[in-house]
Amino acid sequence: MKVVPVLHELERRRIPRVFVHTGQHYDFAMSEALLADLNAPRADEQLDVGSGSHAAQTARAMERFEPALLRHRPGWVVVVGDVNSTLACALVAAKLRSELNLRIAHIEAGLRSNDWSMPEEVNRVLTDRLSDLLLTPLESAKENLVREGLSNVREAFVGNVMIDSLLSVLPRARDLQMARRLGVESGKYVLATLHRPSNVDEPERLTLLLEALTVVARTRPVVFPMHPRTRERAERGPSRQLLRSLVVTPPVGYAEMIGLVDGAAAAITDSGGVQQETTVLGVPCVTLRQQTEWPITLTNGTNRLATWPPSVESISRETEEAIGCGRRPLGAVAPIGWDGRASVRIVDGLCSF
């Protein structure tokens, strides 16, 4: 969702580029179907990194990215977000920077949750440190960079490129009528997503969260597209019986997911992406995390952090409170730069460096 709008903008300007797909997301619906929904070009390099521990996944991405970098010898390496592949590719590029005379740009720079137990926080902080151009999605992100001594690195506020993808696919997502396909009423169900290790890898925490979803499901349907990581842990643990109260689906494609978010009365999530999407779509959101790297979704958006540590009662109560606040019109509370033109500003930043 963060790469494809930039690829399209580069193509529009006829600027040569190489699309490297690391394959860190290896589930079909989460990768190939997503790229198809976004009308993505075919990847020029497919690294097939797959799953593994943080160390193994990062190392595999580094090993496979280095030959691609040496083959293509680009002027820029542009990395996005905060996953293991982001840091891995930035590390390889940094160590070849002088030899290949290249520069590194980081899309979504400057975000901070200040929670070092999150692998993503480690990835995003180190990637910013390695980068030559920091492309920020929030005006406040620059404050984080200055505080960390990165004010001598060029920063450009470009806005949120994820919203470029969201707005481009929204008409098609609405045409899919996902609520009807799942047998629920649009605007009357709650959408739930869980995938973060801190929530799904601990059996007690996962059971508590699923119990909370079953309580919410007593008054309205809960649609739960299950991440492969979550399904593996839920189906082998004591929480398996709880899934029967929910409308559980396999992972869905990007357009389908946007359709589900858009049609929900509220979302319960631990996903950074869903926090952003609900803010633009005006859907109330309860985030099952202690902190968020998207605090603007709390102040300018429709998001709220769950009471921490959570309980079944607090989650169900906060979900009803969020629903009671009602929806907002599309884009009514969207932050500055979340307007569908971030990819234009990103390419402008690359060209003017």
PLY file of the C-alpha trace (Angstrom):
ply
format ascii 1.0
element vertex 353
property float x
property float y
property float z
element edge 352
property int vertex1
property int vertex2
end_header
0.00 0.00 0.00
2.99 2.30 0.57
5.09 1.28 -2.43
2.60 1.05 -5.28
1.49 4.72 -5.40
5.16 5.75 -5.61
5.78 3.25 -8.42
2.82 4.65 -10.35
4.03 8.23 -9.89
7.55 7.31 -11.07
6.05 5.64 -14.14
3.87 8.68 -14.81
7.02 10.83 -14.90
8.94 8.20 -16.87
11.60 7.87 -14.18
13.33 4.45 -14.32
12.85 2.32 -11.21
13.33 -1.24 -9.95
10.59 -2.80 -7.81
12.03 -5.22 -5.23
9.46 -7.40 -3.46
11.10 -8.95 -0.40
8.34 -11.48 0.17
8.26 -10.89 3.91
4.46 -11.14 3.69
4.12 -14.58 2.17
0.41 -15.35 2.52
-1.28 -15.06 -0.91
-4.18 -12.87 0.22
-1.77 -10.58 2.04
0.65 -10.21 -0.85
-0.26 -11.19 -4.39
-3.95 -10.40 -4.05
-3.10 -7.07 -2.43
-0.79 -6.14 -5.28
-3.49 -7.10 -7.77
-6.03 -4.91 -5.97
-3.64 -1.98 -6.30
-2.88 -2.67 -9.97
0.79 -3.02 -9.05
3.45 -3.63 -11.68
5.22 -6.97 -11.63
8.17 -7.06 -9.26
11.57 -6.85 -10.97
13.19 -8.72 -8.08
11.39 -11.26 -5.88
13.45 -12.15 -2.79
11.03 -14.72 -1.25
12.23 -13.99 2.28
9.23 -15.64 3.96
8.76 -16.09 7.70
11.18 -16.79 10.52
12.55 -15.24 13.67
13.42 -11.55 13.57
17.11 -12.38 13.19
16.58 -15.02 10.51
14.14 -12.90 8.51
16.37 -9.80 8.64
19.48 -11.79 7.71
17.74 -13.53 4.82
16.51 -10.21 3.44
20.02 -8.76 3.67
21.61 -11.74 1.93
19.12 -11.62 -0.94
18.93 -7.86 -1.34
22.67 -7.26 -1.66
23.07 -9.07 -5.05
20.03 -7.19 -6.39
21.56 -3.89 -5.33
24.87 -4.75 -6.98
23.09 -5.78 -10.19
21.03 -2.61 -10.56
23.31 -0.01 -8.89
20.53 2.55 -8.27
20.90 6.18 -7.31
18.28 5.80 -4.58
17.14 2.98 -2.34
13.66 3.83 -1.08
12.39 1.81 1.89
8.97 2.06 3.51
7.49 1.53 6.94
9.01 -0.35 9.83
9.11 -4.09 9.11
12.22 -6.27 9.23
12.72 -5.90 5.48
12.82 -2.11 5.88
15.79 -2.24 8.22
17.48 -5.07 6.33
17.49 -3.23 2.99
18.55 0.04 4.62
21.50 -1.71 6.30
22.69 -3.26 3.05
22.34 0.05 1.22
24.20 1.96 3.96
27.19 -0.37 3.74
27.31 0.01 -0.06
26.54 3.73 -0.07
30.07 4.88 -0.90
30.86 2.06 -3.33
27.67 2.56 -5.36
27.25 6.31 -4.73
23.65 5.80 -3.68
21.31 7.48 -1.21
18.64 6.06 1.11
15.14 7.50 1.52
12.73 6.34 4.23
9.01 6.70 3.67
7.12 7.04 6.99
10.16 8.45 8.77
9.98 10.02 12.20
7.17 7.93 13.67
7.72 6.85 17.27
5.71 4.76 19.71
8.47 5.04 22.36
7.87 1.37 23.12
11.15 -0.48 22.63
9.48 -3.83 23.21
7.98 -3.41 19.72
10.29 -4.78 17.00
8.89 -2.10 14.70
10.20 0.68 16.95
13.72 -0.71 16.67
13.37 -0.97 12.90
12.04 2.54 12.36
14.56 4.28 14.65
17.57 2.55 13.08
16.27 3.05 9.53
15.92 6.78 10.15
19.49 6.87 11.47
20.77 5.25 8.26
18.78 7.37 5.80
19.75 10.47 3.79
16.20 11.65 3.14
13.46 11.32 5.75
9.98 11.48 4.21
7.55 12.12 7.05
3.79 11.39 7.09
3.02 13.78 9.97
4.14 17.34 10.59
4.92 16.37 14.20
7.33 13.62 13.09
10.05 16.23 12.54
10.07 16.90 16.29
11.09 13.29 16.94
13.93 13.55 14.42
15.24 16.80 15.91
15.10 15.33 19.40
17.24 12.40 18.22
19.85 14.65 16.65
18.80 14.04 13.06
18.10 17.66 12.21
21.14 17.67 9.91
19.51 14.99 7.75
17.11 16.31 5.16
13.47 15.93 6.19
10.49 16.49 3.92
6.88 16.39 5.05
5.02 14.46 2.36
1.89 13.15 4.09
0.55 9.63 4.32
1.08 7.54 1.20
-1.18 4.78 2.56
-4.10 7.12 2.00
-3.20 7.36 -1.69
-3.88 3.62 -1.92
-7.00 3.77 0.22
-8.68 6.50 -1.83
-7.73 4.85 -5.12
-9.35 1.54 -4.18
-12.33 2.84 -2.15
-14.93 2.95 -4.98
-14.14 -0.66 -5.95
-14.11 -1.70 -2.29
-17.61 -0.33 -1.81
-18.83 -2.10 -4.93
-17.78 -5.46 -3.42
-20.56 -5.19 -0.79
-18.53 -7.19 1.72
-21.17 -7.02 4.45
-23.74 -8.71 2.24
-21.24 -11.38 1.20
-20.63 -12.23 4.87
-24.30 -12.14 5.85
-24.08 -9.08 8.09
-25.65 -5.64 7.80
-23.49 -2.73 6.70
-22.94 -0.26 9.52
-24.09 -2.77 12.15
-21.04 -4.98 12.69
-17.69 -4.56 14.40
-14.52 -5.38 12.50
-11.69 -6.99 14.51
-8.07 -7.61 13.54
-5.27 -9.04 15.72
-1.76 -9.91 14.65
0.89 -8.30 16.88
3.10 -10.79 18.75
2.47 -9.00 22.05
-1.25 -9.77 21.67
-1.37 -13.16 19.98
1.78 -15.00 21.10
0.81 -15.05 24.79
-2.07 -17.54 25.29
-3.53 -15.65 28.26
-3.59 -12.32 26.41
-5.04 -13.86 23.25
-7.75 -15.65 25.25
-8.67 -12.41 27.03
-8.95 -10.49 23.76
-11.06 -13.20 22.14
-13.30 -13.33 25.20
-13.80 -9.58 24.83
-14.77 -10.02 21.19
-17.34 -12.65 22.14
-18.90 -10.20 24.62
-19.10 -7.53 21.91
-20.65 -10.19 19.62
-23.60 -10.61 22.00
-25.06 -7.32 20.74
-23.69 -7.05 17.20
-21.77 -9.32 14.79
-17.97 -9.27 15.01
-16.24 -9.89 11.67
-12.75 -11.26 12.24
-10.43 -11.79 9.23
-7.74 -13.88 10.89
-4.07 -13.25 10.24
-2.20 -16.56 9.68
-0.14 -15.93 12.82
-3.28 -15.44 14.90
-5.08 -18.47 13.47
-2.14 -20.73 14.20
-2.09 -19.71 17.85
-5.84 -19.51 18.40
-6.60 -22.93 16.95
-4.00 -24.76 19.00
-4.81 -23.09 22.33
-7.65 -22.87 24.84
-9.21 -19.98 22.97
-10.30 -22.12 20.02
-13.90 -22.48 21.27
-14.29 -18.70 21.47
-14.03 -18.35 17.69
-17.46 -19.93 17.25
-19.15 -16.70 18.37
-17.42 -14.65 15.69
-17.71 -14.30 11.91
-14.24 -15.66 11.19
-12.83 -15.36 7.67
-9.46 -16.15 6.11
-7.19 -13.19 5.31
-8.83 -10.96 2.71
-7.44 -8.88 -0.11
-6.80 -5.17 0.21
-9.98 -3.96 -1.52
-12.03 -6.43 0.54
-10.42 -5.20 3.74
-11.09 -1.56 2.90
-14.68 -2.52 2.17
-14.95 -4.18 5.60
-13.43 -1.19 7.39
-15.66 1.23 5.50
-18.81 -0.73 6.34
-18.11 -1.23 10.05
-19.79 0.48 12.98
-16.39 0.36 14.67
-13.06 -1.43 14.48
-11.10 -3.22 17.22
-7.51 -3.62 16.12
-3.81 -3.69 16.89
-2.91 -2.68 13.33
-1.26 0.62 12.51
-2.84 0.50 9.06
-6.38 0.14 10.38
-5.83 3.09 12.75
-5.01 5.24 9.72
-7.78 3.88 7.51
-10.52 4.33 10.12
-9.40 7.93 10.70
-9.82 8.82 7.02
-13.02 6.80 6.61
-14.49 8.28 9.80
-15.00 4.90 11.49
-14.62 4.72 15.31
-11.63 2.62 16.31
-10.38 1.00 19.54
-6.68 0.15 19.40
-5.51 -2.77 21.53
-2.07 -1.42 22.28
-0.44 0.50 25.10
1.02 3.14 22.74
0.71 4.07 19.10
3.14 5.53 16.61
0.11 7.30 15.10
-0.93 9.58 18.00
-2.53 11.99 15.54
-5.29 9.40 15.02
-6.16 9.95 18.69
-6.21 13.75 18.57
-7.33 14.44 14.99
-8.95 11.13 14.11
-11.50 8.59 15.30
-9.11 6.34 17.22
-8.77 5.66 20.96
-6.31 3.51 22.91
-7.80 0.72 25.00
-7.34 0.87 28.75
-4.07 -0.88 29.57
-3.74 -3.56 30.71
-7.02 -4.46 29.01
-9.86 -6.49 30.45
-12.89 -8.10 28.89
-15.10 -5.47 30.53
-12.98 -2.48 29.48
-12.72 -3.55 25.84
-16.44 -4.20 25.49
-17.29 -0.93 27.26
-14.88 1.15 25.17
-16.17 -0.41 21.97
-19.73 0.60 22.83
-18.55 4.09 23.75
-16.75 4.39 20.41
-19.82 3.27 18.51
-21.86 5.79 20.47
-19.67 8.60 19.13
-20.85 7.75 15.63
-19.13 7.92 12.27
-17.63 10.99 10.67
-17.82 11.89 6.95
-15.02 10.71 4.68
-11.92 12.83 5.29
-13.61 15.11 7.83
-10.96 14.52 10.51
-8.08 13.47 8.26
-4.74 15.07 9.22
-2.95 17.46 6.86
-1.29 15.58 4.01
-3.62 12.59 4.18
-5.17 13.65 0.90
-4.19 11.07 -1.73
-1.25 13.08 -3.12
1.60 11.92 -0.88
3.20 9.92 -3.70
3.50 13.11 -5.76
5.29 14.86 -2.90
7.54 11.84 -2.31
8.79 11.82 -5.88
9.19 15.61 -5.76
11.40 15.11 -2.71
13.54 12.49 -4.43
13.96 14.64 -7.53
14.90 17.80 -5.62
17.42 16.24 -3.19
0 1
1 2
2 3
3 4
4 5
5 6
6 7
7 8
8 9
9 10
10 11
11 12
12 13
13 14
14 15
15 16
16 17
17 18
18 19
19 20
20 21
21 22
22 23
23 24
24 25
25 26
26 27
27 28
28 29
29 30
30 31
31 32
32 33
33 34
34 35
35 36
36 37
37 38
38 39
39 40
40 41
41 42
42 43
43 44
44 45
45 46
46 47
47 48
48 49
49 50
50 51
51 52
52 53
53 54
54 55
55 56
56 57
57 58
58 59
59 60
60 61
61 62
62 63
63 64
64 65
65 66
66 67
67 68
68 69
69 70
70 71
71 72
72 73
73 74
74 75
75 76
76 77
77 78
78 79
79 80
80 81
81 82
82 83
83 84
84 85
85 86
86 87
87 88
88 89
89 90
90 91
91 92
92 93
93 94
94 95
95 96
96 97
97 98
98 99
99 100
100 101
101 102
102 103
103 104
104 105
105 106
106 107
107 108
108 109
109 110
110 111
111 112
112 113
113 114
114 115
115 116
116 117
117 118
118 119
119 120
120 121
121 122
122 123
123 124
124 125
125 126
126 127
127 128
128 129
129 130
130 131
131 132
132 133
133 134
134 135
135 136
136 137
137 138
138 139
139 140
140 141
141 142
142 143
143 144
144 145
145 146
146 147
147 148
148 149
149 150
150 151
151 152
152 153
153 154
154 155
155 156
156 157
157 158
158 159
159 160
160 161
161 162
162 163
163 164
164 165
165 166
166 167
167 168
168 169
169 170
170 171
171 172
172 173
173 174
174 175
175 176
176 177
177 178
178 179
179 180
180 181
181 182
182 183
183 184
184 185
185 186
186 187
187 188
188 189
189 190
190 191
191 192
192 193
193 194
194 195
195 196
196 197
197 198
198 199
199 200
200 201
201 202
202 203
203 204
204 205
205 206
206 207
207 208
208 209
209 210
210 211
211 212
212 213
213 214
214 215
215 216
216 217
217 218
218 219
219 220
220 221
221 222
222 223
223 224
224 225
225 226
226 227
227 228
228 229
229 230
230 231
231 232
232 233
233 234
234 235
235 236
236 237
237 238
238 239
239 240
240 241
241 242
242 243
243 244
244 245
245 246
246 247
247 248
248 249
249 250
250 251
251 252
252 253
253 254
254 255
255 256
256 257
257 258
258 259
259 260
260 261
261 262
262 263
263 264
264 265
265 266
266 267
267 268
268 269
269 270
270 271
271 272
272 273
273 274
274 275
275 276
276 277
277 278
278 279
279 280
280 281
281 282
282 283
283 284
284 285
285 286
286 287
287 288
288 289
289 290
290 291
291 292
292 293
293 294
294 295
295 296
296 297
297 298
298 299
299 300
300 301
301 302
302 303
303 304
304 305
305 306
306 307
307 308
308 309
309 310
310 311
311 312
312 313
313 314
314 315
315 316
316 317
317 318
318 319
319 320
320 321
321 322
322 323
323 324
324 325
325 326
326 327
327 328
328 329
329 330
330 331
331 332
332 333
333 334
334 335
335 336
336 337
337 338
338 339
339 340
340 341
341 342
342 343
343 344
344 345
345 346
346 347
347 348
348 349
349 350
350 351
351 352
